[in-house]
Amino acid sequence: MKQINCIIVDDDEIDRLMTISNVRKFPQFNLIGVFDNAKEALEVIAKEKIDVLFLDIDMPESSGFEIRKSASKIPVCVFITAHPEHAVESFDYETLDFIIKPLKSDRFKNTVTRIEEFLEIKQKAELFESSIGGDTIYIKEGHEQTKVKLHDILYLEALKDYTLVVTPQKRHCVLSSIGTLLKETHFQSFVRVHRSFAVQKQYVKKISSQEIELNNSISIPVGRSYKDNLSLIA
């Protein structure tokens, strides 16, 4: 894989150094800049092609959420914070991963794997082609076509202009927004529970006001504006 351009924004010096140390363990990362404030970071973002943001959330003047909102075109955002209560809200900002401080090497390694998988899928992804027999779609990935049964799909996850189609076996990526997919006849059985997520009710194990637990113990956040849709699942 080509070099991955990234920046780090954190107002705490020790936390910045910890993130720098972890990033430099992976030669695929090209660290474009390290910043303690949003203003300088956004100036560089406007000039450089950045693939990944590593952002703290609670910072003076502008939060990590505000930076992400201003830099929404950057493919990958990873929040690194000491405040786990921000986890649910972070999904409103197209977050690939959410890490609780202190940053640990094993946890960061998992994040790097997710980043590489996402960027590789994003590079290959193309819109799903067609339906056969009503319960099957073909997804084009590079030069290959994969047949996916609709009833095997656990949930859909929005990633900007792409949507992850998640089955127990694999995470497929299609070049279509989640809103567009849900308008397709094939996806009428899905219930949107968040700006970034839609689920199939047969896989729902538990429902609370803030999240849904699927049968495989995956937790899906519930967005405030989608709470009424929970009645379609219960």
Biotite code that builds the C-alpha atoms (Angstrom):
import biotite.structure as struc

atoms = struc.array([
    struc.Atom([0.000, 0.000, 0.000], chain_id="A", res_id=1, res_name="MET", atom_name="CA", element="C"),
    struc.Atom([1.155, 3.533, -0.758], chain_id="A", res_id=2, res_name="LYS", atom_name="CA", element="C"),
    struc.Atom([2.209, 5.901, 2.024], chain_id="A", res_id=3, res_name="GLN", atom_name="CA", element="C"),
    struc.Atom([-0.606, 7.125, 4.261], chain_id="A", res_id=4, res_name="ILE", atom_name="CA", element="C"),
    struc.Atom([-0.428, 10.852, 4.984], chain_id="A", res_id=5, res_name="ASN", atom_name="CA", element="C"),
    struc.Atom([-1.558, 11.720, 8.500], chain_id="A", res_id=6, res_name="CYS", atom_name="CA", element="C"),
    struc.Atom([-1.575, 14.508, 11.050], chain_id="A", res_id=7, res_name="ILE", atom_name="CA", element="C"),
    struc.Atom([-1.897, 14.561, 14.842], chain_id="A", res_id=8, res_name="ILE", atom_name="CA", element="C"),
    struc.Atom([-3.798, 17.227, 16.789], chain_id="A", res_id=9, res_name="VAL", atom_name="CA", element="C"),
    struc.Atom([-3.698, 17.166, 20.597], chain_id="A", res_id=10, res_name="ASP", atom_name="CA", element="C"),
    struc.Atom([-3.219, 20.023, 23.061], chain_id="A", res_id=11, res_name="ASP", atom_name="CA", element="C"),
    struc.Atom([-1.501, 17.783, 25.648], chain_id="A", res_id=12, res_name="ASP", atom_name="CA", element="C"),
    struc.Atom([2.241, 17.454, 25.016], chain_id="A", res_id=13, res_name="GLU", atom_name="CA", element="C"),
    struc.Atom([2.659, 14.020, 26.622], chain_id="A", res_id=14, res_name="ILE", atom_name="CA", element="C"),
    struc.Atom([-0.319, 12.599, 24.713], chain_id="A", res_id=15, res_name="ASP", atom_name="CA", element="C"),
    struc.Atom([1.046, 14.083, 21.469], chain_id="A", res_id=16, res_name="ARG", atom_name="CA", element="C"),
    struc.Atom([4.400, 12.416, 22.056], chain_id="A", res_id=17, res_name="LEU", atom_name="CA", element="C"),
    struc.Atom([2.679, 9.098, 22.775], chain_id="A", res_id=18, res_name="MET", atom_name="CA", element="C"),
    struc.Atom([0.710, 9.255, 19.523], chain_id="A", res_id=19, res_name="THR", atom_name="CA", element="C"),
    struc.Atom([3.811, 10.294, 17.563], chain_id="A", res_id=20, res_name="ILE", atom_name="CA", element="C"),
    struc.Atom([5.732, 7.347, 19.016], chain_id="A", res_id=21, res_name="SER", atom_name="CA", element="C"),
    struc.Atom([3.017, 4.892, 17.967], chain_id="A", res_id=22, res_name="ASN", atom_name="CA", element="C"),
    struc.Atom([2.587, 6.347, 14.484], chain_id="A", res_id=23, res_name="VAL", atom_name="CA", element="C"),
    struc.Atom([6.344, 6.165, 13.827], chain_id="A", res_id=24, res_name="ARG", atom_name="CA", element="C"),
    struc.Atom([6.343, 2.421, 14.528], chain_id="A", res_id=25, res_name="LYS", atom_name="CA", element="C"),
    struc.Atom([4.492, 1.942, 11.231], chain_id="A", res_id=26, res_name="PHE", atom_name="CA", element="C"),
    struc.Atom([6.527, 2.913, 8.140], chain_id="A", res_id=27, res_name="PRO", atom_name="CA", element="C"),
    struc.Atom([3.386, 3.141, 5.989], chain_id="A", res_id=28, res_name="GLN", atom_name="CA", element="C"),
    struc.Atom([2.500, 6.402, 7.764], chain_id="A", res_id=29, res_name="PHE", atom_name="CA", element="C"),
    struc.Atom([3.883, 9.699, 6.505], chain_id="A", res_id=30, res_name="ASN", atom_name="CA", element="C"),
    struc.Atom([3.454, 12.130, 9.399], chain_id="A", res_id=31, res_name="LEU", atom_name="CA", element="C"),
    struc.Atom([2.752, 15.477, 7.722], chain_id="A", res_id=32, res_name="ILE", atom_name="CA", element="C"),
    struc.Atom([2.408, 17.499, 10.912], chain_id="A", res_id=33, res_name="GLY", atom_name="CA", element="C"),
    struc.Atom([1.797, 17.563, 14.661], chain_id="A", res_id=34, res_name="VAL", atom_name="CA", element="C"),
    struc.Atom([-0.266, 20.361, 16.189], chain_id="A", res_id=35, res_name="PHE", atom_name="CA", element="C"),
    struc.Atom([-1.558, 21.538, 19.550], chain_id="A", res_id=36, res_name="ASP", atom_name="CA", element="C"),
    struc.Atom([-4.354, 23.666, 18.107], chain_id="A", res_id=37, res_name="ASN", atom_name="CA", element="C"),
    struc.Atom([-6.995, 23.584, 15.387], chain_id="A", res_id=38, res_name="ALA", atom_name="CA", element="C"),
    struc.Atom([-5.956, 26.756, 13.546], chain_id="A", res_id=39, res_name="LYS", atom_name="CA", element="C"),
    struc.Atom([-2.515, 25.504, 12.516], chain_id="A", res_id=40, res_name="GLU", atom_name="CA", element="C"),
    struc.Atom([-3.834, 22.030, 11.734], chain_id="A", res_id=41, res_name="ALA", atom_name="CA", element="C"),
    struc.Atom([-6.579, 23.357, 9.431], chain_id="A", res_id=42, res_name="LEU", atom_name="CA", element="C"),
    struc.Atom([-4.077, 25.540, 7.577], chain_id="A", res_id=43, res_name="GLU", atom_name="CA", element="C"),
    struc.Atom([-2.036, 22.436, 6.716], chain_id="A", res_id=44, res_name="VAL", atom_name="CA", element="C"),
    struc.Atom([-5.145, 20.386, 5.903], chain_id="A", res_id=45, res_name="ILE", atom_name="CA", element="C"),
    struc.Atom([-6.123, 23.042, 3.346], chain_id="A", res_id=46, res_name="ALA", atom_name="CA", element="C"),
    struc.Atom([-2.752, 22.715, 1.570], chain_id="A", res_id=47, res_name="LYS", atom_name="CA", element="C"),
    struc.Atom([-1.840, 19.029, 1.872], chain_id="A", res_id=48, res_name="GLU", atom_name="CA", element="C"),
    struc.Atom([-3.519, 15.766, 0.859], chain_id="A", res_id=49, res_name="LYS", atom_name="CA", element="C"),
    struc.Atom([-4.249, 14.087, 4.185], chain_id="A", res_id=50, res_name="ILE", atom_name="CA", element="C"),
    struc.Atom([-5.565, 10.532, 4.491], chain_id="A", res_id=51, res_name="ASP", atom_name="CA", element="C"),
    struc.Atom([-5.870, 10.157, 8.274], chain_id="A", res_id=52, res_name="VAL", atom_name="CA", element="C"),
    struc.Atom([-6.623, 12.485, 11.189], chain_id="A", res_id=53, res_name="LEU", atom_name="CA", element="C"),
    struc.Atom([-5.589, 11.493, 14.717], chain_id="A", res_id=54, res_name="PHE", atom_name="CA", element="C"),
    struc.Atom([-7.572, 13.915, 16.879], chain_id="A", res_id=55, res_name="LEU", atom_name="CA", element="C"),
    struc.Atom([-8.028, 14.669, 20.538], chain_id="A", res_id=56, res_name="ASP", atom_name="CA", element="C"),
    struc.Atom([-11.552, 15.893, 21.317], chain_id="A", res_id=57, res_name="ILE", atom_name="CA", element="C"),
    struc.Atom([-11.430, 18.252, 24.320], chain_id="A", res_id=58, res_name="ASP", atom_name="CA", element="C"),
    struc.Atom([-9.181, 21.117, 23.316], chain_id="A", res_id=59, res_name="MET", atom_name="CA", element="C"),
    struc.Atom([-9.354, 24.877, 23.894], chain_id="A", res_id=60, res_name="PRO", atom_name="CA", element="C"),
    struc.Atom([-10.845, 27.096, 21.171], chain_id="A", res_id=61, res_name="GLU", atom_name="CA", element="C"),
    struc.Atom([-11.870, 24.302, 18.766], chain_id="A", res_id=62, res_name="SER", atom_name="CA", element="C"),
    struc.Atom([-12.679, 20.714, 19.686], chain_id="A", res_id=63, res_name="SER", atom_name="CA", element="C"),
    struc.Atom([-11.695, 17.631, 17.722], chain_id="A", res_id=64, res_name="GLY", atom_name="CA", element="C"),
    struc.Atom([-15.310, 17.379, 16.565], chain_id="A", res_id=65, res_name="PHE", atom_name="CA", element="C"),
    struc.Atom([-15.099, 20.897, 15.085], chain_id="A", res_id=66, res_name="GLU", atom_name="CA", element="C"),
    struc.Atom([-11.856, 20.035, 13.312], chain_id="A", res_id=67, res_name="ILE", atom_name="CA", element="C"),
    struc.Atom([-13.428, 16.915, 11.858], chain_id="A", res_id=68, res_name="ARG", atom_name="CA", element="C"),
    struc.Atom([-16.449, 18.886, 10.706], chain_id="A", res_id=69, res_name="LYS", atom_name="CA", element="C"),
    struc.Atom([-14.162, 21.344, 8.900], chain_id="A", res_id=70, res_name="SER", atom_name="CA", element="C"),
    struc.Atom([-12.085, 18.509, 7.431], chain_id="A", res_id=71, res_name="ALA", atom_name="CA", element="C"),
    struc.Atom([-14.916, 16.157, 6.497], chain_id="A", res_id=72, res_name="SER", atom_name="CA", element="C"),
    struc.Atom([-13.357, 15.311, 3.124], chain_id="A", res_id=73, res_name="LYS", atom_name="CA", element="C"),
    struc.Atom([-10.450, 13.486, 4.762], chain_id="A", res_id=74, res_name="ILE", atom_name="CA", element="C"),
    struc.Atom([-11.214, 9.750, 4.434], chain_id="A", res_id=75, res_name="PRO", atom_name="CA", element="C"),
    struc.Atom([-10.230, 8.536, 7.923], chain_id="A", res_id=76, res_name="VAL", atom_name="CA", element="C"),
    struc.Atom([-10.674, 10.075, 11.354], chain_id="A", res_id=77, res_name="CYS", atom_name="CA", element="C"),
    struc.Atom([-9.513, 8.445, 14.598], chain_id="A", res_id=78, res_name="VAL", atom_name="CA", element="C"),
    struc.Atom([-10.380, 10.148, 17.875], chain_id="A", res_id=79, res_name="PHE", atom_name="CA", element="C"),
    struc.Atom([-7.959, 9.594, 20.768], chain_id="A", res_id=80, res_name="ILE", atom_name="CA", element="C"),
    struc.Atom([-9.451, 10.946, 23.992], chain_id="A", res_id=81, res_name="THR", atom_name="CA", element="C"),
    struc.Atom([-9.568, 10.555, 27.762], chain_id="A", res_id=82, res_name="ALA", atom_name="CA", element="C"),
    struc.Atom([-13.368, 10.957, 27.713], chain_id="A", res_id=83, res_name="HIS", atom_name="CA", element="C"),
    struc.Atom([-15.296, 7.769, 26.856], chain_id="A", res_id=84, res_name="PRO", atom_name="CA", element="C"),
    struc.Atom([-18.594, 9.659, 27.132], chain_id="A", res_id=85, res_name="GLU", atom_name="CA", element="C"),
    struc.Atom([-17.891, 11.128, 23.680], chain_id="A", res_id=86, res_name="HIS", atom_name="CA", element="C"),
    struc.Atom([-17.977, 7.695, 22.012], chain_id="A", res_id=87, res_name="ALA", atom_name="CA", element="C"),
    struc.Atom([-21.599, 7.752, 20.838], chain_id="A", res_id=88, res_name="VAL", atom_name="CA", element="C"),
    struc.Atom([-21.405, 11.333, 19.546], chain_id="A", res_id=89, res_name="GLU", atom_name="CA", element="C"),
    struc.Atom([-18.199, 10.574, 17.652], chain_id="A", res_id=90, res_name="SER", atom_name="CA", element="C"),
    struc.Atom([-20.131, 8.390, 15.196], chain_id="A", res_id=91, res_name="PHE", atom_name="CA", element="C"),
    struc.Atom([-21.890, 11.541, 13.977], chain_id="A", res_id=92, res_name="ASP", atom_name="CA", element="C"),
    struc.Atom([-18.527, 12.639, 12.579], chain_id="A", res_id=93, res_name="TYR", atom_name="CA", element="C"),
    struc.Atom([-17.770, 9.619, 10.380], chain_id="A", res_id=94, res_name="GLU", atom_name="CA", element="C"),
    struc.Atom([-15.275, 8.145, 12.807], chain_id="A", res_id=95, res_name="THR", atom_name="CA", element="C"),
    struc.Atom([-13.367, 5.027, 11.838], chain_id="A", res_id=96, res_name="LEU", atom_name="CA", element="C"),
    struc.Atom([-12.133, 4.370, 15.381], chain_id="A", res_id=97, res_name="ASP", atom_name="CA", element="C"),
    struc.Atom([-12.405, 5.786, 18.911], chain_id="A", res_id=98, res_name="PHE", atom_name="CA", element="C"),
    struc.Atom([-9.525, 5.164, 21.322], chain_id="A", res_id=99, res_name="ILE", atom_name="CA", element="C"),
    struc.Atom([-9.505, 5.849, 25.057], chain_id="A", res_id=100, res_name="ILE", atom_name="CA", element="C"),
    struc.Atom([-6.312, 7.312, 26.539], chain_id="A", res_id=101, res_name="LYS", atom_name="CA", element="C"),
    struc.Atom([-3.746, 6.298, 27.569], chain_id="A", res_id=102, res_name="PRO", atom_name="CA", element="C"),
    struc.Atom([-2.883, 5.068, 24.099], chain_id="A", res_id=103, res_name="LEU", atom_name="CA", element="C"),
    struc.Atom([-1.539, 1.508, 24.146], chain_id="A", res_id=104, res_name="LYS", atom_name="CA", element="C"),
    struc.Atom([0.551, -0.123, 21.433], chain_id="A", res_id=105, res_name="SER", atom_name="CA", element="C"),
    struc.Atom([-1.671, -3.186, 20.936], chain_id="A", res_id=106, res_name="ASP", atom_name="CA", element="C"),
    struc.Atom([-4.782, -1.040, 20.657], chain_id="A", res_id=107, res_name="ARG", atom_name="CA", element="C"),
    struc.Atom([-3.119, 1.279, 18.161], chain_id="A", res_id=108, res_name="PHE", atom_name="CA", element="C"),
    struc.Atom([-1.966, -1.703, 16.102], chain_id="A", res_id=109, res_name="LYS", atom_name="CA", element="C"),
    struc.Atom([-5.610, -2.773, 15.751], chain_id="A", res_id=110, res_name="ASN", atom_name="CA", element="C"),
    struc.Atom([-6.478, 0.725, 14.610], chain_id="A", res_id=111, res_name="THR", atom_name="CA", element="C"),
    struc.Atom([-3.751, 0.643, 11.963], chain_id="A", res_id=112, res_name="VAL", atom_name="CA", element="C"),
    struc.Atom([-5.193, -2.612, 10.623], chain_id="A", res_id=113, res_name="THR", atom_name="CA", element="C"),
    struc.Atom([-8.636, -1.008, 10.380], chain_id="A", res_id=114, res_name="ARG", atom_name="CA", element="C"),
    struc.Atom([-7.200, 2.030, 8.593], chain_id="A", res_id=115, res_name="ILE", atom_name="CA", element="C"),
    struc.Atom([-5.373, -0.118, 6.039], chain_id="A", res_id=116, res_name="GLU", atom_name="CA", element="C"),
    struc.Atom([-8.418, -2.305, 5.421], chain_id="A", res_id=117, res_name="GLU", atom_name="CA", element="C"),
    struc.Atom([-10.665, 0.702, 4.959], chain_id="A", res_id=118, res_name="PHE", atom_name="CA", element="C"),
    struc.Atom([-8.322, 2.526, 2.569], chain_id="A", res_id=119, res_name="LEU", atom_name="CA", element="C"),
    struc.Atom([-7.795, -0.631, 0.532], chain_id="A", res_id=120, res_name="GLU", atom_name="CA", element="C"),
    struc.Atom([-11.528, -1.297, 0.291], chain_id="A", res_id=121, res_name="ILE", atom_name="CA", element="C"),
    struc.Atom([-12.193, 2.350, -0.548], chain_id="A", res_id=122, res_name="LYS", atom_name="CA", element="C"),
    struc.Atom([-9.701, 2.174, -3.390], chain_id="A", res_id=123, res_name="GLN", atom_name="CA", element="C"),
    struc.Atom([-11.315, -0.923, -4.887], chain_id="A", res_id=124, res_name="LYS", atom_name="CA", element="C"),
    struc.Atom([-14.969, -0.260, -4.141], chain_id="A", res_id=125, res_name="ALA", atom_name="CA", element="C"),
    struc.Atom([-17.550, 0.143, -6.844], chain_id="A", res_id=126, res_name="GLU", atom_name="CA", element="C"),
    struc.Atom([-21.320, 0.321, -6.688], chain_id="A", res_id=127, res_name="LEU", atom_name="CA", element="C"),
    struc.Atom([-23.078, -3.010, -6.356], chain_id="A", res_id=128, res_name="PHE", atom_name="CA", element="C"),
    struc.Atom([-24.290, -4.145, -9.728], chain_id="A", res_id=129, res_name="GLU", atom_name="CA", element="C"),
    struc.Atom([-27.563, -6.005, -9.637], chain_id="A", res_id=130, res_name="SER", atom_name="CA", element="C"),
    struc.Atom([-29.934, -8.256, -7.793], chain_id="A", res_id=131, res_name="SER", atom_name="CA", element="C"),
    struc.Atom([-30.615, -11.871, -8.660], chain_id="A", res_id=132, res_name="ILE", atom_name="CA", element="C"),
    struc.Atom([-33.501, -13.837, -7.282], chain_id="A", res_id=133, res_name="GLY", atom_name="CA", element="C"),
    struc.Atom([-34.614, -11.040, -4.948], chain_id="A", res_id=134, res_name="GLY", atom_name="CA", element="C"),
    struc.Atom([-32.385, -11.954, -1.984], chain_id="A", res_id=135, res_name="ASP", atom_name="CA", element="C"),
    struc.Atom([-28.934, -11.650, -3.508], chain_id="A", res_id=136, res_name="THR", atom_name="CA", element="C"),
    struc.Atom([-26.795, -8.785, -4.747], chain_id="A", res_id=137, res_name="ILE", atom_name="CA", element="C"),
    struc.Atom([-23.481, -8.707, -6.558], chain_id="A", res_id=138, res_name="TYR", atom_name="CA", element="C"),
    struc.Atom([-20.812, -6.397, -5.156], chain_id="A", res_id=139, res_name="ILE", atom_name="CA", element="C"),
    struc.Atom([-17.918, -5.426, -7.398], chain_id="A", res_id=140, res_name="LYS", atom_name="CA", element="C"),
    struc.Atom([-14.569, -5.234, -5.592], chain_id="A", res_id=141, res_name="GLU", atom_name="CA", element="C"),
    struc.Atom([-11.760, -4.490, -7.980], chain_id="A", res_id=142, res_name="GLY", atom_name="CA", element="C"),
    struc.Atom([-12.037, -6.942, -10.865], chain_id="A", res_id=143, res_name="HIS", atom_name="CA", element="C"),
    struc.Atom([-14.042, -9.484, -8.874], chain_id="A", res_id=144, res_name="GLU", atom_name="CA", element="C"),
    struc.Atom([-17.757, -9.820, -8.178], chain_id="A", res_id=145, res_name="GLN", atom_name="CA", element="C"),
    struc.Atom([-18.928, -11.172, -4.838], chain_id="A", res_id=146, res_name="THR", atom_name="CA", element="C"),
    struc.Atom([-22.389, -12.622, -4.357], chain_id="A", res_id=147, res_name="LYS", atom_name="CA", element="C"),
    struc.Atom([-23.935, -11.509, -1.051], chain_id="A", res_id=148, res_name="VAL", atom_name="CA", element="C"),
    struc.Atom([-27.231, -12.770, 0.346], chain_id="A", res_id=149, res_name="LYS", atom_name="CA", element="C"),
    struc.Atom([-29.278, -9.913, 1.765], chain_id="A", res_id=150, res_name="LEU", atom_name="CA", element="C"),
    struc.Atom([-30.453, -11.952, 4.757], chain_id="A", res_id=151, res_name="HIS", atom_name="CA", element="C"),
    struc.Atom([-26.778, -12.499, 5.736], chain_id="A", res_id=152, res_name="ASP", atom_name="CA", element="C"),
    struc.Atom([-26.106, -8.775, 6.093], chain_id="A", res_id=153, res_name="ILE", atom_name="CA", element="C"),
    struc.Atom([-25.856, -7.780, 9.774], chain_id="A", res_id=154, res_name="LEU", atom_name="CA", element="C"),
    struc.Atom([-25.834, -4.013, 9.303], chain_id="A", res_id=155, res_name="TYR", atom_name="CA", element="C"),
    struc.Atom([-24.895, -1.138, 7.037], chain_id="A", res_id=156, res_name="LEU", atom_name="CA", element="C"),
    struc.Atom([-22.374, 1.516, 8.084], chain_id="A", res_id=157, res_name="GLU", atom_name="CA", element="C"),
    struc.Atom([-21.976, 4.870, 6.345], chain_id="A", res_id=158, res_name="ALA", atom_name="CA", element="C"),
    struc.Atom([-18.488, 6.047, 5.403], chain_id="A", res_id=159, res_name="LEU", atom_name="CA", element="C"),
    struc.Atom([-18.954, 9.369, 3.619], chain_id="A", res_id=160, res_name="LYS", atom_name="CA", element="C"),
    struc.Atom([-19.897, 8.502, -0.005], chain_id="A", res_id=161, res_name="ASP", atom_name="CA", element="C"),
    struc.Atom([-19.402, 4.795, 0.660], chain_id="A", res_id=162, res_name="TYR", atom_name="CA", element="C"),
    struc.Atom([-21.348, 2.236, 2.677], chain_id="A", res_id=163, res_name="THR", atom_name="CA", element="C"),
    struc.Atom([-19.927, -0.793, 4.449], chain_id="A", res_id=164, res_name="LEU", atom_name="CA", element="C"),
    struc.Atom([-22.094, -3.875, 3.964], chain_id="A", res_id=165, res_name="VAL", atom_name="CA", element="C"),
    struc.Atom([-21.209, -6.048, 6.939], chain_id="A", res_id=166, res_name="VAL", atom_name="CA", element="C"),
    struc.Atom([-21.769, -9.805, 7.024], chain_id="A", res_id=167, res_name="THR", atom_name="CA", element="C"),
    struc.Atom([-20.404, -12.334, 9.557], chain_id="A", res_id=168, res_name="PRO", atom_name="CA", element="C"),
    struc.Atom([-17.732, -13.285, 7.016], chain_id="A", res_id=169, res_name="GLN", atom_name="CA", element="C"),
    struc.Atom([-16.617, -9.963, 5.539], chain_id="A", res_id=170, res_name="LYS", atom_name="CA", element="C"),
    struc.Atom([-17.017, -6.192, 5.352], chain_id="A", res_id=171, res_name="ARG", atom_name="CA", element="C"),
    struc.Atom([-17.812, -5.143, 1.785], chain_id="A", res_id=172, res_name="HIS", atom_name="CA", element="C"),
    struc.Atom([-17.692, -1.543, 0.605], chain_id="A", res_id=173, res_name="CYS", atom_name="CA", element="C"),
    struc.Atom([-19.967, -0.073, -2.072], chain_id="A", res_id=174, res_name="VAL", atom_name="CA", element="C"),
    struc.Atom([-19.769, 3.311, -3.732], chain_id="A", res_id=175, res_name="LEU", atom_name="CA", element="C"),
    struc.Atom([-23.154, 4.555, -2.602], chain_id="A", res_id=176, res_name="SER", atom_name="CA", element="C"),
    struc.Atom([-24.395, 6.543, 0.377], chain_id="A", res_id=177, res_name="SER", atom_name="CA", element="C"),
    struc.Atom([-26.386, 4.727, 3.045], chain_id="A", res_id=178, res_name="ILE", atom_name="CA", element="C"),
    struc.Atom([-29.385, 6.940, 2.286], chain_id="A", res_id=179, res_name="GLY", atom_name="CA", element="C"),
    struc.Atom([-29.338, 5.930, -1.375], chain_id="A", res_id=180, res_name="THR", atom_name="CA", element="C"),
    struc.Atom([-28.993, 2.232, -0.532], chain_id="A", res_id=181, res_name="LEU", atom_name="CA", element="C"),
    struc.Atom([-31.937, 2.309, 1.857], chain_id="A", res_id=182, res_name="LEU", atom_name="CA", element="C"),
    struc.Atom([-34.158, 3.630, -0.924], chain_id="A", res_id=183, res_name="LYS", atom_name="CA", element="C"),
    struc.Atom([-33.407, 0.519, -2.988], chain_id="A", res_id=184, res_name="GLU", atom_name="CA", element="C"),
    struc.Atom([-36.047, -2.210, -2.941], chain_id="A", res_id=185, res_name="THR", atom_name="CA", element="C"),
    struc.Atom([-33.440, -4.781, -1.844], chain_id="A", res_id=186, res_name="HIS", atom_name="CA", element="C"),
    struc.Atom([-32.780, -2.914, 1.421], chain_id="A", res_id=187, res_name="PHE", atom_name="CA", element="C"),
    struc.Atom([-36.347, -2.291, 2.583], chain_id="A", res_id=188, res_name="GLN", atom_name="CA", element="C"),
    struc.Atom([-35.911, -4.715, 5.496], chain_id="A", res_id=189, res_name="SER", atom_name="CA", element="C"),
    struc.Atom([-33.246, -2.477, 7.070], chain_id="A", res_id=190, res_name="PHE", atom_name="CA", element="C"),
    struc.Atom([-34.082, 0.034, 9.800], chain_id="A", res_id=191, res_name="VAL", atom_name="CA", element="C"),
    struc.Atom([-31.974, 3.170, 10.098], chain_id="A", res_id=192, res_name="ARG", atom_name="CA", element="C"),
    struc.Atom([-31.107, 3.781, 13.756], chain_id="A", res_id=193, res_name="VAL", atom_name="CA", element="C"),
    struc.Atom([-28.354, 6.365, 13.327], chain_id="A", res_id=194, res_name="HIS", atom_name="CA", element="C"),
    struc.Atom([-26.995, 8.732, 10.719], chain_id="A", res_id=195, res_name="ARG", atom_name="CA", element="C"),
    struc.Atom([-24.273, 6.151, 10.065], chain_id="A", res_id=196, res_name="SER", atom_name="CA", element="C"),
    struc.Atom([-26.012, 2.812, 10.746], chain_id="A", res_id=197, res_name="PHE", atom_name="CA", element="C"),
    struc.Atom([-28.944, 0.651, 9.626], chain_id="A", res_id=198, res_name="ALA", atom_name="CA", element="C"),
    struc.Atom([-29.719, -2.817, 10.978], chain_id="A", res_id=199, res_name="VAL", atom_name="CA", element="C"),
    struc.Atom([-31.861, -5.838, 10.183], chain_id="A", res_id=200, res_name="GLN", atom_name="CA", element="C"),
    struc.Atom([-34.265, -6.474, 13.043], chain_id="A", res_id=201, res_name="LYS", atom_name="CA", element="C"),
    struc.Atom([-33.802, -10.252, 13.035], chain_id="A", res_id=202, res_name="GLN", atom_name="CA", element="C"),
    struc.Atom([-30.226, -9.737, 14.271], chain_id="A", res_id=203, res_name="TYR", atom_name="CA", element="C"),
    struc.Atom([-31.143, -7.396, 17.138], chain_id="A", res_id=204, res_name="VAL", atom_name="CA", element="C"),
    struc.Atom([-30.628, -8.901, 20.592], chain_id="A", res_id=205, res_name="LYS", atom_name="CA", element="C"),
    struc.Atom([-31.120, -5.923, 22.937], chain_id="A", res_id=206, res_name="LYS", atom_name="CA", element="C"),
    struc.Atom([-32.383, -2.369, 22.538], chain_id="A", res_id=207, res_name="ILE", atom_name="CA", element="C"),
    struc.Atom([-31.695, 0.629, 24.767], chain_id="A", res_id=208, res_name="SER", atom_name="CA", element="C"),
    struc.Atom([-32.159, 4.349, 24.255], chain_id="A", res_id=209, res_name="SER", atom_name="CA", element="C"),
    struc.Atom([-28.504, 4.790, 23.294], chain_id="A", res_id=210, res_name="GLN", atom_name="CA", element="C"),
    struc.Atom([-27.482, 1.598, 21.525], chain_id="A", res_id=211, res_name="GLU", atom_name="CA", element="C"),
    struc.Atom([-28.554, -1.676, 19.962], chain_id="A", res_id=212, res_name="ILE", atom_name="CA", element="C"),
    struc.Atom([-26.769, -4.951, 20.616], chain_id="A", res_id=213, res_name="GLU", atom_name="CA", element="C"),
    struc.Atom([-26.725, -7.465, 17.780], chain_id="A", res_id=214, res_name="LEU", atom_name="CA", element="C"),
    struc.Atom([-26.650, -11.244, 18.189], chain_id="A", res_id=215, res_name="ASN", atom_name="CA", element="C"),
    struc.Atom([-22.884, -11.318, 17.664], chain_id="A", res_id=216, res_name="ASN", atom_name="CA", element="C"),
    struc.Atom([-22.375, -8.792, 20.532], chain_id="A", res_id=217, res_name="SER", atom_name="CA", element="C"),
    struc.Atom([-21.691, -5.872, 18.181], chain_id="A", res_id=218, res_name="ILE", atom_name="CA", element="C"),
    struc.Atom([-23.030, -2.599, 19.600], chain_id="A", res_id=219, res_name="SER", atom_name="CA", element="C"),
    struc.Atom([-24.624, -0.076, 17.234], chain_id="A", res_id=220, res_name="ILE", atom_name="CA", element="C"),
    struc.Atom([-25.261, 3.495, 18.458], chain_id="A", res_id=221, res_name="PRO", atom_name="CA", element="C"),
    struc.Atom([-28.750, 4.993, 18.310], chain_id="A", res_id=222, res_name="VAL", atom_name="CA", element="C"),
    struc.Atom([-28.923, 8.564, 17.023], chain_id="A", res_id=223, res_name="GLY", atom_name="CA", element="C"),
    struc.Atom([-31.176, 11.058, 18.761], chain_id="A", res_id=224, res_name="ARG", atom_name="CA", element="C"),
    struc.Atom([-33.134, 11.821, 15.597], chain_id="A", res_id=225, res_name="SER", atom_name="CA", element="C"),
    struc.Atom([-33.688, 8.102, 14.879], chain_id="A", res_id=226, res_name="TYR", atom_name="CA", element="C"),
    struc.Atom([-35.101, 6.987, 18.243], chain_id="A", res_id=227, res_name="LYS", atom_name="CA", element="C"),
    struc.Atom([-38.637, 6.753, 16.811], chain_id="A", res_id=228, res_name="ASP", atom_name="CA", element="C"),
    struc.Atom([-37.406, 4.102, 14.381], chain_id="A", res_id=229, res_name="ASN", atom_name="CA", element="C"),
    struc.Atom([-36.766, 1.732, 17.302], chain_id="A", res_id=230, res_name="LEU", atom_name="CA", element="C"),
    struc.Atom([-40.488, 0.967, 17.298], chain_id="A", res_id=231, res_name="SER", atom_name="CA", element="C"),
    struc.Atom([-39.982, -0.676, 13.896], chain_id="A", res_id=232, res_name="LEU", atom_name="CA", element="C"),
    struc.Atom([-37.592, -3.167, 15.488], chain_id="A", res_id=233, res_name="ILE", atom_name="CA", element="C"),
    struc.Atom([-39.296, -4.012, 18.799], chain_id="A", res_id=234, res_name="ALA", atom_name="CA", element="C"),
])
